[in-house]
Amino acid sequence: MSLGVKFSDLAKIEHDAVYADDFTIDQLCTDTRTIKKGDTYLAIKGDRFDGHAFVDAAVSSGASSLVISEVINAEVPTLKVNDTTVSLGNIAKLYRSSLPARVIGITGSNGKTTVKEMVSSICRESGSITATIYNNNNTIGVPLTLLSASAHDDYVVVEMGTSEQGEIAYLSNIVKPDVSVITNVSESHLSGIGKRDDVFTEKSAIITGTRKGGTVVINQDDSYADQAKELVSTASMLTYGFSSDSDVYGEYKNTSDGVNVSVHSPAGDFEYRLLLRGKHNVSNSFAAIALCSAAGIDVPSIIKGLENYTGTSGRLQVTQLDRGVRLIDDSYNANPASSKAALDVLSEYHGRKVFIFAGMAELGDQEVMLHESIGRKANEVGVDVLVTFGDMADSTARSFEGEKLRFDAIDDLNSKLKSYIEPGDVVLVKGSRRFQLDRVSHYLEKELG
């Protein structure tokens, strides 16, 4: 499907856009390594690279036109703009208006990727889908997700993240979701956004950005639920939670290898089995049910999609290792709410509980206080051993009352674990992405798998 976006269309919404000959963008590419003949090359200027350095390579590879922010002499039609990243968003916005698919937008402090993957699994049972891959949920990844959709898609599932004020408003204005949700609001990216109230203000932009006549899904168990409801004006509303006054609610029971869930919804009452542990993942499944119900997906597809979802690497993946050791790999990222949720999952297992923790990034002036709260939570759920990596988790160790080990090098930590882990131990690995604690999880899988 051609994007069908003309230079003249962009010039109407781009301040000071300049072009000599009008041109219709068929397909857009931002990476000369994947460019195809006939693509329009858009030169992104990033922190570590400048796409303008590859313009000649793009033309040599068959680029039919260019979107640039620097004066460049080229043999193909060019559109010069002030900021190509903004132009990328505007192209996606213009293209989104032509998409026949139902667009589902997802944001939140925790669980947005899990909900996105659950929703995607459900949508695949019902029709054709394009969805955010990996965590490409920023000002570049979101437009590229929309631009990768086709006229044949029934659903487009878009995850939207933020690290500073104004990003969700910007992205929502591009995506204009038919159905949207804020999974929850907690202390995340505080160094770029501010306090927790500011996080809500930032995330809630998805509500006002939802298309008129669409549906806003509200997490009734979130402390900002009432404030979120007040912002819903031109869309309908669907709620979910564990209380019976929610539109989607239910009960669950843990089993040895998953969770059995009974749910009540406007589409009817039904049961399903999740392969993921944790109350928060049951809540995530309620969000997925509400979103997919609002998108018109039937109950059999919802059940099959949820039961087929096996989880995402590094996000509470439970693996049975040798000697009865159980590994809970939640190493992908960490903030206070997700760390406490992971500890709740750890508490559900029998055996010596070992918590390997590297800390949580981007917490601003609340960093020490919030890290101390993780140590207290570890005490509450009965953690036996706290293993910390680096100095960010030192305040967690100070508030923890059990056995403690501290390391400054991953290799030293791994070497110690090889002899330290005992038969029957349950090991939780958790830390912000910058610490790459997946190296610990992979080591344990290799040595004890």
Phi, psi and omega in degrees: 000129177288140176297326176067025180260122181269155172306319181294328176296316180293321182298334179290334183243356179256122180291127176065025175292138185230132174210154179268310181241135178294149183210141178260122180284121179272300175227149183246141178223140178245004185226114183295344179288339182241009185292144178241158180302130180097349178290151168269128180265124177252120186271104179278137175256109181254184179290329186246355180206163178229115183298343179294338179290347184248013181300314180300319179295323179296314180296318179297330181274000174112009178301133183269343179197170184227143167243118190222165176239007176237155178287118182223134175273121182220158181272002179243160179303139180231147172240117179263129182232172179283322185214112184291334176294319176296319179297322176302315178296321181290322175298316179297321180296316179295319180291321181303325182295342180263352184286129178280347185292157169281126182257124182250121181252135185228127171220178181148164179286324181223150172084356185295323178291319178297315178297318178301317181289323176298313179298318180298318178298320178292313182299326179295334177283345187250338183179200180271143188217145164241136182218158174306130176260148184051230176238044179283069189245024185251196186292345174258315183296321181295310176302319180295325176299311179299318183291342179273353179285159180233170180293343181273351181288139174270332183219144170234121184251118188239120174270135181236121178249173180206149173227358177207163184297139175097348184291316182293322176299316180298312183291321180295326178293334176278313187285319184045064185297146172282327179225137184218161177208147163253111185298319178184170178232122178214186182284096177218143180052038183295330182293334180258341185249320181126225181272176183298323177300325178291328177297317177298315179303317180294310183294326186291351177298339178292333180292308180289342178272355179289141183302143176301130182087359178278200181227131175256125179262128185245131173279104184295339182273352180281143184294344180259014185301314182297320178294324179295318181299324181295339182274348181280116183232311185256006179237162173278173186225141177225132183249156174218158180165192181261356178265149186288354176273005176272154177291322175241118179210167181185185179233158180215160178221125179290144173237181183294335184225028179164206182219132172264129187235136170246128186232147174247130183213164177301336180275354181127173178264138180203170181236153176204168181240127175260141176272357180258141176271164172106136177301324181295329177284331172296316176300318177301321179292326175297319177299316180297320178297314180297314180299313184287327174297316179295332179275002175088020182271139185281164184298314179304321178292323178297312181298312183296319180296318179292319182287338178274349183282120185258001179103174182241139182307132177081006181236089179053043176276120183261125182232132176274119181258183181294156177063024177076012178282135179246127179255128173250102184269104177236042191275356187297317181197176182202139165217176186303314183293316181291327178293318179291323177297319178296321177294325175298319177295317178303321183295341183282349184257150175271150180120169177295129185261117181247122182249110178262119192222136179244358178103178187232130184268168172060042180255001175061219184284358177262009186303309183295312182301315183289327175291323176299324181295331177289323175297318179294322177296320178299322175298315185298320185269003173084031175296133181271321184226131174252121177248116182250149179237121180082175187271349182296330182269007181300321180291332174294317179297324181296327182268358180267139189258353183267199179292141184228142172229143182227138181222150176249355180226134181299319181299319178295318179299311182297318180299320179294317183298325184304321180262343187274324182294132184253159176305135178086357179294151172244121189243120176256127178247122187212138177176158178297155188304325185300337183273347176053050179289355173299339176295328177287314179301315181295324178296315180296320179297322181289315186279328185243001185286000000 
